[in-house]
Amino acid sequence: MLKTQILRQGDTLAVKELDRLGRNYEQIKDEWRELQQSGIDIVILDMPILNTREKSDLEKSLIANIVFELLAYLAEKNGVK
């Protein structure tokens, strides 16, 4: 997507809310995965538990993904269209 055309590996993308990554659950999930696969760290200002910057690989792959799945689902249920 556009973000990975501008950002490069090692960069950090900061957004205020998780729902800024997409219009629905699938878009948010796809954007998150694309950023992760591109080596771009993500900082969600309203949900610091999801931040991938300065976390170990274990935290990035396990904890953040589990929490992300739950919060992305909640973001969709709360009005992300």
C-alpha positions as CSV (number, residue, x, y, z in Angstrom):
1,M,0.0,0.0,0.0
2,L,1.0,3.7,0.0
3,K,2.7,3.6,3.4
4,T,5.2,0.9,2.4
5,Q,6.0,2.9,-0.7
6,I,7.0,5.9,1.5
7,L,8.4,4.1,4.5
8,R,11.4,1.8,4.5
9,Q,12.7,-1.0,6.7
10,G,13.7,0.4,10.1
11,D,11.2,3.3,10.0
12,T,8.4,3.8,12.5
13,L,4.8,4.7,11.6
14,A,2.9,6.5,14.4
15,V,-0.9,6.8,14.3
16,K,-3.3,8.0,16.9
17,E,-5.7,5.1,16.7
18,L,-5.7,1.6,15.3
19,D,-8.6,2.3,12.9
20,R,-6.4,4.8,11.0
21,L,-4.8,1.7,9.3
22,G,-7.9,0.8,7.5
23,R,-11.7,1.0,7.0
24,N,-12.5,-2.4,8.3
25,Y,-11.1,-5.4,10.2
26,E,-9.6,-7.0,7.1
27,Q,-7.9,-3.8,5.9
28,I,-6.5,-3.1,9.3
29,K,-5.1,-6.6,9.5
30,D,-3.6,-6.5,6.0
31,E,-2.0,-3.2,6.6
32,W,-0.6,-4.3,9.9
33,R,0.9,-7.4,8.4
34,E,2.3,-5.6,5.4
35,L,4.1,-3.0,7.6
36,Q,5.4,-5.8,9.9
37,Q,6.7,-7.8,6.9
38,S,8.4,-4.6,5.5
39,G,10.3,-4.2,8.8
40,I,8.4,-1.0,9.7
41,D,7.7,-0.5,13.4
42,I,4.2,0.6,14.4
43,V,3.3,2.9,17.3
44,I,-0.4,3.3,18.1
45,L,-0.6,6.3,20.4
46,D,-4.0,5.3,22.0
47,M,-2.9,1.7,22.5
48,P,0.7,1.5,23.6
49,I,0.5,-2.3,24.2
50,L,0.4,-2.7,20.4
51,N,3.6,-0.7,19.8
52,T,6.2,-2.8,18.0
53,R,9.1,-0.4,18.5
54,E,11.7,-1.6,20.9
55,K,10.1,-5.0,21.4
56,S,11.7,-8.4,21.1
57,D,10.8,-10.7,18.2
58,L,8.8,-12.8,20.6
59,E,6.7,-9.9,21.8
60,K,6.2,-8.7,18.2
61,S,5.1,-12.1,16.9
62,L,3.1,-13.4,19.9
63,I,1.8,-10.7,22.3
64,A,1.2,-7.9,19.8
65,N,-0.5,-10.2,17.3
66,I,-2.9,-11.7,19.9
67,V,-3.8,-8.3,21.3
68,F,-4.0,-6.8,17.8
69,E,-6.5,-9.4,16.7
70,L,-8.8,-8.6,19.6
71,L,-8.5,-4.8,19.3
72,A,-8.9,-4.8,15.5
73,Y,-12.1,-6.8,16.0
74,L,-13.3,-4.3,18.6
75,A,-12.4,-1.3,16.4
76,E,-14.5,-2.8,13.6
77,K,-17.5,-3.5,15.9
78,N,-17.3,0.1,17.2
79,G,-17.9,1.8,13.9
80,V,-15.0,1.2,11.5
81,K,-16.8,0.8,8.2
